[in-house]
């Protein structure tokens, strides 16, 4: 079994809907996670992904994952932005 990462920006554009037990044919962009993927989602999750799908590959590829969908897992990520007021003349942690 291969876990395939499908990015929402790719699928919002032109992905075909699928569900459990459907036959699928995904074009593989790469087989290893990027450094950014590992940093954003963590090494533990990144290690479980065996292929990264791309709807519009930039280069020709014959690398594909074909088979029947047995599990669908959705990963959501929230970003929290925090700020603190800076008082002129004071030193803040992380600043010198």
N, C-alpha and C positions, 0 to 999 in steps of 0.2 A: 504494500500500500504506500502511496506517495501523497504527502500533504502538499497541496498547491496553494500558494498565496495569490489571491486575486485582489488587486488594488481597486478601491472604489472609484478613483478618478478614471481609470480605464473602463470600468463597467458602467459607470454613469453615462459614458459616451455611446457605447454600442455593444454592450454585453447582452447575450441572449439569456433569458431567465432559465433556471434549471432548479431541480429539487432532488430529494433523495430518490435513489434508484435510477435516475436518468443516466444515459450514456453521454459522456462529454469528450471533447477533443480540445485540449488547451495547448496553445503555442507557448513554449518555454523560452523566456528571455534569458534566464540564468538559473544555475543550480545552487549557488551559494549566496548567502545573504550579504548585502553591502554593509560596510561599517556603519553607515547611517541607520540602517534597519536594526542592527544589533544595539546601537546606542539608544534608539527611540523605543524599542520594544523589549529589550533585554536579551541576554545570551540564552537564557533558558527557553524562551519561546522561539527565538531564531533557530536554535538547534533542532527544532521539530519540523521545520519547513524543508521539503526536498526539492521544490521547484517554484520559480516565480514566473507567473503568467504575464504576457503582454499582448494586448489586443492589436497593436500596431507596431510590430518590431521594426527597428531601424535598419536591421540587416536581415538578409534571407537566412532562415533557420529551418532545419528539419527536426529539431528537438521538440518533441511533443509529449504530453501525458494524455493518454486515452484510457478510458475505463468507465466504470460505474460509480456514481457518487454514493458513498456509504455514510458519510458524516459531513455536516455543515456546521462550522463554528465561526461566529462573527466576533471580530476583535474591534473594540471601540477604544479610542484614546481621547481623553480630555486634556487640555492644556490650561494650566492655571497661571495667570500672570500676577505677580505680586510686585508692589512698589512701596517704597517708603520715602517720605520727604527727606531731602538732604538739606541739612543746616550748614550754611557756609562756615568754614573754619573748623568743622568737626571731622574726625577720622571714623570711617565706617569699616566694619569687618570686610576683609577682602580688598580694601583700598589702602594704599600707603601714600 
